[in-house]
Amino acid sequence: MNSNSRNVEHFEEADPYAILGYDGGSGTMRCFLPLARRAWVEAEDGSKLADLEKVSEAGYFTAEMGRPEGHYSIAFADASGYVDRKRDPYQFPPSLSEYEIYLFRKGELLKSYETLGAHPVTREGVRGTRFVVWAPNASAVSVVGNFNHWTAGAHPMGNVQSSGIWELFIPDVGVDEIYKFAIRSSLDGSVRVKTDPYAYRTEMRPRTGSVVADLSFSWTDDAWMAQRGKGDAVASPVSVYEVHLGSWRRNQDGSFMNYREVGRQLIEYAVRLGFTHIELMPVMEHPLDASWGYQVVNYYSPTSRYGLPSDFMWFVNECHRKGLGVILDWVPAHFPDDEFGLSSYDGTHLFDHQDPRKGRHPDWGTNVFNYGRNEVRNFLLSNALFWLGCYHADGLRIDAVTSMLYLDYSRKEGEWIPNQYGGRENLEAIEFIRSLNRAVHELFPGALTIAEESTAWGGVTSRTEYGGLGFDFKWNMGWMHDTLEYFSRDPVHRRYHQRNLTFSVWYAFSEKFMLPFSHDEIVHGKGSLLSKMPGDYWQKFANLRLCLAYMFASPGKKLLFMGMEMAQWNEWSEERQLDWQLLDFPAHSRISLLVGDLNRIYRGHREMHELDCEPRGFEWIDFSDSDNSVISFLRRSTDGRALLFVFNMTPVPRKGYRIGVPWKGRYREMLNTDSEAYGGSGVGNYGSVSSEEVPMHGRGQSVSLTLPPLAAEIFIFEGGV
């Protein structure tokens, strides 16, 4: 396939329907056939109706003839004598309605992907594909592909009602056809060959052609979808396994696995470890592997690296059948400069801002979407709904929200433009985010929106009618950084940094938080989660067990990046699969066992998730024992039950350590990260302890514990003794 179209000087028709096809008033047939040497008109039965005369070197042909019956075809021979026959597209007028144009211009055509793009349809009994594209600053647009030898102008589109939306139905072009749009700029006459912004499928890189696709699929997840809308994620366990599909596992030769191939293994693995959701780093088509998917070019195409749209639908469907939700990483903050993509789409800054003070991300060298343009908001909003509707995704994690909210994000003085009130808030982006969350929650009850937002912006997870942004959850970046900073310190120094553990509780309920140990923390020289841990070999694993237990115990939903659950030594790289051989070694397989047990306790006990986002679900017992680097707290459920958590952040075992408890009776040790089953030393409390009438921590009852080294313990009250 050669996706570099041929340039045609006379490719300049904005209304080809007024020029081409049969004119009943004059009895004239006109065709534009730039590759033809001779041509004629054929009836449906193949009989010749008229010879066409070439009237210009550009490729215009005409004939005087009576009105053809039925759907006629144009046959033509090129310079080599090869004869091709095609039904004339210009016997099928545009079908775009005024109402669709009106809604798109207002930014309210919520399913614009059903109107724009390439859609196989049947018109008047003729099968073909309807192409629609938005290019308001073009003087002419045509569809190019193998079906016209990539000749710009061979299939000119019509600018419907001068709306800037161009349409053409091409008979006999169907599923799997590769195409692009050749767009002539009205500014300088240059021609750009662009992929379809709404393409459902794209060729695998390095090829860049859009592909006509049929998204029909036999879904069997009705029960999951019906139940999803009845749930309350805030009060439910949400434990997310973050995955980069291309490097989770690969074929033996290093090539990518298909969505189905990797899916069979990934789904079974995530279910076995007890996760509730898989979150996929961006699977929207992107040309550069090293971008991890965050430099999206084709927003409506699941990347062809791993297969077809139907293969990805199978993956989501199978996740649902096995009880797993699917969250997609989504990138509405910026797009790259690739010449075949959205950048300078019709010769102008159509999707972004012309002024680089608003239109360029200085950190990433990418373009910022123009959220103030209705059609751009429509493109993005429809895209979010597309993945939730057409692919049954259960949520979207919105990347780089901070960069959307602030006009001065990563910019120096003089490098940004204040808003109309002189402030640094991006008012247009804020309104877009609110409209996005309103639409998602109204149209897809139970679907989640999760913000990666790293500042103290207020109301990220508050409802939009109360002035909030409307997200379901926000990544707690402060908790992540404080926690990793604490655990990376030698235990002998932790007594001076206990605030790293306790400070986050003061704001833990200001938003609905998700606690992430994400991919961002184990790349670019930061080291793996295991390598961050101090001490010798044994202590590194003990610290990691302690750190993971602390995350699961802390208030907030959970996210763990792939490889952390097996204590990978190496930093993550998109260029290779995880180090699966590590699971052959007990130290690593026991970390995996611990993660599975933590997930099962987290999911099975309401105390650990039901009041994740409410202050009454958390109660300190003692956060002040910095000398011993020990903290203890309760997690409560709505029925008053509680679990007791105790953390010894040093390698020193402590016997007779007294903790105040809420009730008189027996407390069973549910989990001890120092258990030999997890690779620990086996220090513990012989399965349970009983309270004594010894006041401690403001409570009348207390227990005397043996605290294992570098370990977390979870106790559950089991009644009186």
Buried (B, 14 or more C-beta within 10 A) or exposed (E): EEBEBBBBEBBEBBBBBEBBBBBEEEEEBBBBBBBBBBBBBBBEEEEEBBEBEBEEEBBBBBBEBEEBEEBBBBBBBBEEEEEBEBBBBBBBEBBBEEEBBEBBBEBBBBEBBBBBBBBBBEBEEBEBBBBBBBBBBBBBBBBBBBBBBBBBBBBBBBBBEEBBBBBBBBBBBBBEBBBBBBBBBBEEEEBBBBBBBBBBBBBBBEEBBBBBBBBEBEEEBEEBBEEBEEEEBBBBBBBBBBBBBBBBBBEEEEEBBBBBBBBBEBBEBBBEBBBBBBBBBBBBBBBBBEBBBBBBBBBBBBBBBBBBBBBBBBBBBBBBEEEBBBBBBBBBBBBBBBEBBBBBBBBBBBBBBEEBBBBBBBEBEBBBBBBBBBBBBBBBBBBBBBBBBBBBBBBBBBBBBBBBBBBBBEBEEEEBEEEEEEEBBBBBBBBBBBBBBBBBBEEBEBBBBBBBBBEEBEBBBBBBEEEBBBBBBBBBBBBBBBBBEBBBBEBEEBBEBBEBBBBBBEEBBBBBBBBBBBBBBBBEEBBBBBBBBBBEEBBBBBBBBBBBBBBBBBBBBBBBBBBBBBBBBBBBEBEEBBBEEBBEEEBBBBBBBBBBBBBBBBBEBBBBBBBBBBEEBBEEBBBEEBEBBBBBBBBBBEEEBBBBBBBBBBBEBBEEBBBBBBBBBBBBBBBBBBBEEBBBBEBBBEEBBBBBEEEBBEBBBBBBBBBBBBBBBBBBBEEEE
